[in-house]
Amino acid sequence: MADLKLERTFPIPPEDLFAWISVAERLLQWWGPEGVHVPEHTLDFSRVGPWYSVMQNGEGQRFKVSGHVTHVDPPNSVGFTWGWHDDQDQRGAESHVTLRIEAAGGGARLVVDHRDLGDDEIAANHEKGWTSTLNKLAGLVQ
């Protein structure tokens, strides 16, 4: 198993950053790598329970991921499971994500902790995806 940890600092208070990761209307603005949009979802990380999203790229390819929000601790963290679906909508291996917020100077730091990824190649692919996704978030809150 491989784990991934990314950090990004934002010039907003921790409570505001928590809203960006937990309120569906805000989360939807940055969810998924650059160049994708989310035509279908039940994204709401403000409560414990199931979630899914379908990300679609410019070529029309669709990528479904789903899981279960396991904890919500405002304004500190949100945890959820993560599993990609195949072309027959069968859910694959499950991994675990925690989005943690820490005060950082005059702003807040977001730590993405994605654990239990299958191997180093899968972790590297998720690192690219999360980095691109965080770039979208940074463009909205700067």
C-alpha positions as CSV (number, residue, x, y, z in Angstrom):
1,M,0.0,0.0,0.0
2,A,1.1,3.5,-0.7
3,D,0.1,6.8,1.0
4,L,0.1,10.4,-0.3
5,K,0.2,13.6,1.6
6,L,0.0,17.1,0.0
7,E,-0.1,20.5,1.7
8,R,-1.3,23.9,0.3
9,T,-1.6,27.2,2.2
10,F,-4.4,29.6,1.5
11,P,-4.7,33.3,2.6
12,I,-8.1,32.8,4.3
13,P,-9.1,31.9,7.8
14,P,-9.5,28.2,8.7
15,E,-13.2,28.5,9.1
16,D,-13.5,29.9,5.5
17,L,-11.3,27.1,4.1
18,F,-13.4,24.6,5.9
19,A,-16.5,26.0,4.1
20,W,-14.7,25.5,0.7
21,I,-14.1,21.8,1.5
22,S,-17.5,21.0,3.1
23,V,-20.2,23.0,1.5
24,A,-21.5,21.4,-1.6
25,E,-21.9,24.6,-3.7
26,R,-18.3,25.6,-3.0
27,L,-16.8,22.1,-3.2
28,L,-18.3,21.6,-6.6
29,Q,-16.4,24.7,-7.9
30,W,-13.0,23.0,-7.5
31,W,-13.7,19.3,-7.3
32,G,-11.7,17.3,-9.8
33,P,-8.6,18.1,-11.8
34,E,-8.3,21.1,-14.2
35,G,-10.2,20.5,-17.4
36,V,-13.0,18.4,-15.9
37,H,-16.5,19.3,-14.8
38,V,-18.9,17.4,-12.5
39,P,-22.3,16.7,-14.3
40,E,-23.5,14.3,-11.6
41,H,-22.8,14.2,-7.9
42,T,-24.0,13.9,-4.3
43,L,-21.1,15.9,-3.0
44,D,-21.8,17.1,0.5
45,F,-19.0,16.8,3.0
46,S,-20.9,18.7,5.7
47,R,-22.4,15.5,7.0
48,V,-21.6,11.8,7.4
49,G,-23.0,9.5,4.7
50,P,-22.5,8.3,1.1
51,W,-21.3,10.4,-1.7
52,Y,-20.4,10.0,-5.4
53,S,-19.2,12.2,-8.3
54,V,-18.9,11.8,-12.0
55,M,-16.1,13.8,-13.5
56,Q,-16.1,14.4,-17.2
57,N,-13.2,15.7,-19.3
58,G,-13.3,17.8,-22.5
59,E,-13.4,14.6,-24.7
60,G,-16.5,13.4,-22.9
61,Q,-14.7,10.6,-20.9
62,R,-16.5,10.0,-17.6
63,F,-14.8,9.0,-14.3
64,K,-17.0,7.9,-11.4
65,V,-15.7,7.8,-7.8
66,S,-17.7,7.2,-4.7
67,G,-17.4,6.6,-1.0
68,H,-18.7,7.4,2.5
69,V,-18.0,10.5,4.6
70,T,-16.7,9.0,7.8
71,H,-16.3,12.1,9.9
72,V,-16.9,15.8,9.9
73,D,-15.0,17.9,12.5
74,P,-15.6,21.6,11.8
75,P,-13.4,23.5,11.2
76,N,-10.6,21.0,11.4
77,S,-11.2,18.0,9.1
78,V,-13.4,15.9,6.9
79,G,-12.7,12.2,6.2
80,F,-14.1,9.9,3.5
81,T,-13.5,6.7,1.7
82,W,-12.7,6.7,-2.0
83,G,-13.2,4.1,-4.7
84,W,-13.1,4.4,-8.5
85,H,-15.8,2.7,-10.6
86,D,-15.1,0.8,-13.8
87,D,-17.0,0.9,-17.1
88,Q,-19.6,-1.5,-15.7
89,D,-20.0,0.8,-12.6
90,Q,-18.3,-1.8,-10.3
91,R,-16.5,-0.1,-7.4
92,G,-12.8,-0.9,-7.1
93,A,-10.4,-0.9,-4.2
94,E,-11.2,1.5,-1.4
95,S,-8.7,4.1,-0.1
96,H,-9.2,6.7,2.6
97,V,-8.9,10.5,2.4
98,T,-8.6,13.1,5.2
99,L,-8.8,16.8,4.4
100,R,-7.3,18.5,7.4
101,I,-7.1,22.2,8.1
102,E,-4.5,23.9,10.2
103,A,-3.9,27.6,11.1
104,A,-0.9,28.9,9.2
105,G,0.3,32.4,9.8
106,G,-2.5,34.7,8.6
107,G,-4.2,31.9,6.7
108,A,-4.9,28.2,6.7
109,R,-3.1,25.1,5.5
110,L,-5.0,22.3,3.8
111,V,-3.4,18.9,4.2
112,V,-4.7,16.2,1.8
113,D,-3.8,12.8,3.3
114,H,-4.8,10.0,0.9
115,R,-4.0,6.5,2.4
116,D,-4.2,2.9,1.4
117,L,-3.6,3.5,-2.3
118,G,-2.7,0.2,-4.1
119,D,0.9,1.0,-5.1
120,D,3.3,3.8,-6.0
121,E,1.9,4.2,-9.5
122,I,-1.6,4.7,-8.2
123,A,-0.3,7.1,-5.6
124,A,1.6,9.1,-8.4
125,N,-1.6,9.3,-10.5
126,H,-3.6,10.5,-7.4
127,E,-0.8,13.1,-6.7
128,K,-1.3,14.5,-10.2
129,G,-5.0,14.7,-9.7
130,W,-5.0,16.2,-6.3
131,T,-2.3,18.7,-7.3
132,S,-4.4,19.9,-10.2
133,T,-7.5,20.0,-8.1
134,L,-5.8,22.1,-5.5
135,N,-4.7,24.5,-8.2
136,K,-8.4,25.1,-9.0
137,L,-9.1,25.7,-5.3
138,A,-6.2,28.2,-5.1
139,G,-7.5,30.1,-8.1
140,L,-10.8,30.6,-6.3
141,V,-9.6,31.7,-2.8
142,Q,-6.6,33.8,-3.6
